[in-house]
Amino acid sequence: MARVSQTAERRSEFLPILAAAFAELGYRRATTAELAARCRVRENVLYRLWPDKKAMFIATIRFVYEHSVEIWRRVLDEEDGQASAAQRLLQYEARHVGEFGLYRIVFAGLSETDDEDIRDALADMYRRYQKFFADHVRDHRHGAGGPDAGLVAWAVIGLGTVASITRELGLVSDRQRARLLREVGAELLETSGGT
């Protein structure tokens, strides 16, 4: 049993390093030699933890989700009697969207969707993001009308993607990107009308 624990610990230790490497280099340019060098181990150590580079990449896609949700849960644990959980998540993202650069892993993965395993990992990540936020949209509305909470969650995910694109390409200022998420996101949360 100790072996499994050590394996899990090593994976947890290396995942942020692998994520940073894939975010910087993309999937195709990141060699296992480079990944091992950044982890300060030999390649065979990584191959004991993951069968191949693709498995390492898929693990970093999962890491992107887990890292985000870990931060969001800390944000939600902070007391704030004024704003709903959905509003607090939008406010946080307006200030911090893309600051870790992990969206670049997702962008690299989108160019690899001809690989079924990578496509499935991305689809799972997006579904989990959507469910997480949709649950908070429903709570925010307290049963009030408006567009389907699931669709609002997809729209907010779209806003986050656009914000990441504008960051990557330098299309808008940090202040404009924050306003995009804060103001348009708030409109999405508060919009009422038919489904």
CORPEPE-V566349 format. One record per residue. N is the residue number from 0. PSI is psi in whole degrees, -180 to 180 (NA if undefined). Layout:
N & PSI
N & PSI
//
This chain:
0 & -33
1 & -33
2 & -45
3 & -43
4 & -44
5 & -40
6 & -46
7 & -41
8 & -44
9 & -42
10 & -46
11 & -37
12 & -41
13 & -25
14 & -46
15 & -34
16 & -46
17 & -41
18 & -45
19 & -39
20 & -47
21 & -36
22 & -37
23 & -44
24 & -18
25 & 178
26 & -48
27 & -37
28 & -18
29 & 108
30 & 158
31 & -30
32 & -44
33 & -42
34 & -45
35 & -42
36 & -41
37 & -30
38 & -7
39 & 42
40 & 171
41 & 158
42 & -38
43 & -27
44 & -44
45 & -38
46 & -17
47 & -25
48 & -33
49 & 144
50 & -28
51 & 178
52 & -39
53 & -42
54 & -37
55 & -44
56 & -45
57 & -38
58 & -36
59 & -30
60 & -45
61 & -38
62 & -39
63 & -49
64 & -51
65 & -39
66 & -46
67 & -49
68 & -35
69 & -45
70 & -45
71 & -38
72 & -37
73 & -41
74 & -44
75 & -25
76 & -21
77 & 135
78 & 133
79 & 96
80 & -15
81 & -43
82 & 146
83 & 169
84 & -43
85 & -42
86 & -41
87 & -37
88 & -43
89 & -42
90 & -42
91 & -50
92 & -34
93 & -35
94 & -28
95 & 4
96 & 128
97 & 4
98 & -25
99 & -10
100 & 9
101 & -19
102 & -26
103 & -28
104 & -44
105 & -46
106 & -42
107 & -40
108 & -35
109 & -25
110 & -3
111 & 21
112 & -3
113 & -16
114 & 118
115 & -38
116 & -43
117 & -44
118 & -44
119 & -39
120 & -42
121 & -44
122 & -42
123 & -44
124 & -48
125 & -40
126 & -41
127 & -42
128 & -47
129 & -44
130 & -44
131 & -49
132 & -38
133 & -40
134 & -39
135 & -31
136 & -44
137 & -46
138 & -40
139 & -40
140 & -17
141 & 43
142 & 3
143 & 164
144 & -172
145 & 179
146 & 154
147 & 131
148 & -35
149 & -39
150 & -38
151 & -41
152 & -42
153 & -40
154 & -40
155 & -40
156 & -41
157 & -42
158 & -44
159 & -39
160 & -45
161 & -41
162 & -40
163 & -38
164 & -44
165 & -33
166 & -49
167 & -39
168 & -1
169 & 37
170 & -31
171 & 162
172 & 165
173 & -39
174 & -43
175 & -39
176 & -41
177 & -42
178 & -40
179 & -51
180 & -44
181 & -51
182 & -47
183 & -38
184 & -42
185 & -41
186 & -42
187 & -41
188 & -37
189 & -10
190 & 131
191 & 166
192 & -166
193 & 164
194 & NA
//
